[in-house]
Amino acid sequence: MSVHRAIQAGLLVAALAAVSGVTFAMWAQQGPEIFLAVVENGLAWCF
C-alpha cells in the first residue's frame, strides 16, 4: 500500500510542478506589461 501512496505523491508533485511552470511562463510573457500598468496607476508603492 505504501508504494501506491508514493506513486500518488509523485504524480501530485509532478502535476504541481507542471502547473507552476505554466503559470510562470504566462507571467514571464505578460509580467512587464502588468508591472508597468501597476506603476503607471500608482499602485506600486515601493517603486
Summary of the structure (lengths in Angstrom):
residues: 47
radius of gyration: 18.3
end to end distance: 53.1
largest distance: 55.7
contacts: 81
relative contact order: 0.08
helix: 83%
strand: 0%
